[in-house]
Amino acid sequence: MSLLDTGFVVVFTLLFPLYGILEYQVLLREIEQGAPNARLGAYRKTITVQWIITAILLAWWFGRGRSSADLGIRWSNDWTGWAALLIAAGIVAGFEIQRRAIVRNEPLREQLRAATQSLAGLLPHTQRELNYFSLLSVTAGICEELLYRGFLIWYIQQIAGLNWAIVVSSLLFGYGHAYQGLSGFIKTAVAGLVSAGLYVFGGSILVPIVLHMAIDLLQGNMIFHALKDTEVQQDSLVDSKNIAIREQQQSE
């Protein structure tokens, strides 16, 4: 561990979340002002930044001659590795059952719209936005797990031990999503704790990566099916207003 490792931790755990909060406020203003493709621009920017930070980490890590296994990039072929994979599969199955229920049930979609109202500006409303959100989900699964579970647990463990590394890395993961508010912080901290547990128990970062990607993809899909209803309604209102304006102009 070196001073540059510490500097890297400060940047991506403390400074980058502040940048995310500011960018989220910019996104909300752009959406309010009717800026076209505001969400798509935010998705592209986040994807780019996350890959840049991860690329810097990997270049620094392997440039120092460190082992990929110490970053969690390995597969544990004993029973714990397969048990972790089985647990992750069960979690994904639960989310898929929830997704199917929401897609088929309007009252459930209405409940989801209400639950995600504070974050609606960030979530996909159209098919094109869902496509980019899916790319963002894959990016987050790879990059955030390597950063928060692979690297950060390794770093904190050397200072305070494994148990503190699991807890602190999960709290910092929650802070990384502080733009989502207190509930977002709590949910992502708990998700980080689950990922950290699977990583330590299973001995591989690959299981948390797949789990993270799958959950984000499924959640993005179910939220899209809830929010596209409002998008259609808004489009219908806009079309109705345009028709009314044209009819009024013709009558004049």
C-alpha positions in Angstrom: 0.0 0.0 0.0 1.3 3.4 -0.9 0.4 7.1 -0.7 -1.0 7.0 -4.2 -3.3 4.2 -3.1 -4.6 6.5 -0.4 -5.0 9.3 -2.8 -6.9 7.1 -5.2 -9.3 6.0 -2.4 -10.0 9.6 -1.5 -10.8 10.5 -5.1 -13.2 7.8 -5.9 -14.9 7.4 -2.4 -15.1 11.0 -1.3 -14.7 13.4 -4.3 -16.4 11.4 -7.0 -19.7 11.1 -5.0 -19.7 14.9 -4.6 -19.3 15.2 -8.4 -22.2 12.8 -8.8 -24.5 15.0 -6.6 -23.7 18.1 -8.7 -24.2 16.2 -11.9 -27.5 14.9 -10.8 -28.7 18.5 -10.0 -27.5 19.5 -13.5 -29.5 16.7 -15.0 -32.7 17.6 -13.1 -32.4 21.2 -14.4 -31.9 20.1 -18.0 -34.9 17.8 -17.8 -37.0 20.6 -16.3 -35.9 22.9 -19.1 -36.8 20.3 -21.7 -33.3 19.6 -22.9 -33.4 16.7 -25.4 -31.6 13.5 -24.5 -30.6 14.8 -21.1 -30.7 11.3 -19.6 -28.8 9.8 -22.4 -26.0 12.3 -22.0 -25.9 11.6 -18.2 -25.7 7.8 -18.9 -22.9 8.3 -21.4 -20.9 10.6 -19.1 -21.2 8.2 -16.1 -20.2 5.2 -18.2 -17.1 7.1 -19.5 -16.1 8.3 -16.0 -16.4 4.9 -14.4 -14.4 3.2 -17.1 -11.7 5.8 -16.9 -11.4 5.4 -13.1 -11.3 1.6 -13.4 -8.7 1.7 -16.1 -6.5 3.9 -13.9 -6.9 1.4 -11.1 -6.0 -1.6 -13.2 -3.1 0.2 -14.8 -1.7 1.2 -11.4 -2.5 -2.2 -9.9 -0.8 -4.3 -12.5 1.9 -1.7 -13.1 3.0 -2.3 -9.5 3.2 -6.0 -10.2 0.3 -6.9 -7.9 -1.7 -10.1 -8.2 -5.1 -10.3 -9.9 -6.1 -12.7 -7.1 -5.6 -9.9 -4.5 -8.1 -7.8 -6.5 -10.6 -10.7 -6.4 -10.1 -11.6 -10.1 -10.1 -15.4 -9.6 -12.4 -18.3 -9.2 -12.6 -20.3 -6.0 -13.5 -23.9 -7.1 -14.3 -25.2 -3.6 -17.8 -25.4 -2.2 -17.9 -21.8 -0.9 -17.4 -20.5 -4.4 -20.3 -22.5 -5.8 -22.4 -21.7 -2.8 -21.9 -18.0 -3.3 -22.9 -18.4 -7.0 -26.0 -20.3 -5.9 -27.0 -17.6 -3.4 -26.5 -14.9 -6.1 -28.6 -17.0 -8.5 -31.4 -17.1 -5.9 -31.3 -13.3 -5.4 -31.5 -12.8 -9.2 -34.4 -15.2 -9.5 -36.3 -13.2 -6.8 -35.7 -10.0 -8.8 -36.9 -11.7 -12.0 -40.1 -12.8 -10.3 -40.7 -9.3 -9.1 -40.0 -7.9 -12.6 -42.5 -10.2 -14.3 -45.1 -9.3 -11.7 -44.6 -5.6 -12.3 -44.7 -5.9 -16.1 -48.1 -7.7 -15.9 -49.7 -5.7 -13.1 -50.7 -2.0 -13.4 -51.3 -1.5 -9.6 -47.8 -2.8 -9.0 -46.4 -0.5 -11.6 -48.2 2.4 -10.0 -46.6 1.5 -6.6 -43.2 1.4 -8.3 -43.8 4.8 -9.9 -44.6 6.2 -6.5 -41.6 4.5 -4.8 -39.2 5.8 -7.4 -40.7 9.3 -7.9 -37.8 11.1 -6.4 -35.4 9.4 -8.8 -37.6 9.5 -11.9 -35.3 12.1 -13.5 -32.5 9.6 -13.6 -34.4 6.5 -14.7 -35.2 5.3 -18.2 -38.5 6.3 -19.7 -38.0 5.3 -23.3 -36.6 2.2 -25.1 -33.5 4.1 -26.2 -32.9 5.3 -22.7 -33.3 1.7 -21.4 -30.7 0.5 -23.9 -28.2 3.0 -22.6 -29.2 2.3 -19.0 -28.5 -1.4 -19.7 -24.9 -0.4 -20.8 -24.6 1.6 -17.6 -25.8 -1.4 -15.6 -23.0 -3.6 -17.1 -20.5 -0.8 -16.5 -21.5 -0.4 -12.9 -21.4 -4.1 -12.2 -17.8 -4.4 -13.4 -16.4 -1.1 -12.4 -18.0 -0.5 -9.0 -17.3 -4.1 -7.8 -13.7 -3.8 -8.7 -13.4 -0.5 -7.0 -15.5 -0.9 -3.9 -15.2 -4.6 -3.3 -11.9 -5.6 -5.0 -9.7 -2.6 -4.3 -11.3 -0.9 -1.3 -11.7 -4.1 0.8 -8.0 -4.9 0.1 -7.0 -1.4 1.1 -9.0 -1.1 4.3 -8.2 -4.6 5.4 -4.5 -3.7 5.6 -5.4 -0.9 8.0 -8.2 -2.2 10.1 -8.8 -5.9 9.3 -11.3 -7.7 7.2 -14.5 -7.1 9.3 -14.0 -3.3 9.3 -13.1 -3.5 5.6 -16.5 -5.1 4.8 -18.5 -2.6 6.9 -16.6 0.6 5.8 -16.5 -0.3 2.1 -20.3 -0.9 2.2 -20.9 2.5 3.9 -18.7 4.2 1.4 -20.6 2.4 -1.4 -23.8 3.9 0.0 -22.2 7.3 0.2 -21.2 6.9 -3.5 -25.0 6.9 -4.2 -25.8 9.8 -1.9 -27.5 11.7 -4.7 -30.3 9.2 -4.2 -31.1 10.6 -0.8 -31.1 8.8 2.6 -33.2 5.8 1.4 -30.8 5.4 -1.6 -27.8 5.5 0.7 -29.3 2.8 3.0 -30.3 0.5 0.1 -27.0 0.7 -1.6 -25.1 0.3 1.6 -27.0 -2.9 2.3 -26.5 -4.1 -1.3 -22.8 -3.4 -0.8 -22.8 -5.4 2.4 -24.4 -8.4 0.5 -21.8 -8.1 -2.3 -19.0 -7.9 0.1 -20.2 -10.9 2.0 -20.5 -13.0 -1.2 -17.0 -11.8 -2.2 -15.4 -12.8 1.0 -17.4 -16.0 1.4 -17.0 -17.1 -2.2 -13.4 -15.9 -2.7 -14.1 -14.3 -6.0 -15.2 -10.8 -7.3 -16.8 -12.5 -10.3 -20.0 -13.5 -8.4 -20.7 -10.0 -7.1 -20.0 -8.5 -10.6 -22.6 -10.8 -12.2 -25.0 -10.2 -9.4 -24.6 -6.4 -9.6 -25.1 -6.4 -13.3 -28.1 -8.7 -13.2 -29.9 -6.7 -10.5 -29.3 -3.4 -12.2 -30.5 -4.8 -15.5 -33.7 -6.2 -14.0 -34.4 -3.1 -12.0 -33.9 -0.9 -15.0 -36.3 -3.0 -17.0 -39.0 -3.1 -14.4 -38.7 0.7 -13.8 -38.9 1.3 -17.5 -42.2 -0.6 -17.8 -43.5 1.5 -14.9 -42.3 4.9 -16.2 -43.1 4.4 -19.9 -46.8 4.6 -19.0 -46.3 8.1 -17.8 -44.2 8.9 -20.9 -47.1 7.7 -23.1 -49.5 9.8 -21.2 -47.3 12.9 -21.4 -46.9 12.4 -25.2 -50.7 12.1 -25.5 -51.2 15.3 -23.6 -48.6 17.1 -25.8 -50.3 15.7 -29.0 -53.7 16.8 -27.7 -52.5 20.3 -27.0 -50.8 20.5 -30.5 -54.1 19.4 -32.1 -56.1 21.9 -30.1 -53.7 24.7 -31.1 -53.8 23.8 -34.8 -57.7 23.7 -34.7 -57.8 27.1 -33.0 -55.5 28.5 -35.6 -57.5 27.1 -38.5 -60.8 28.5 -37.0 -59.2 31.9 -36.8 
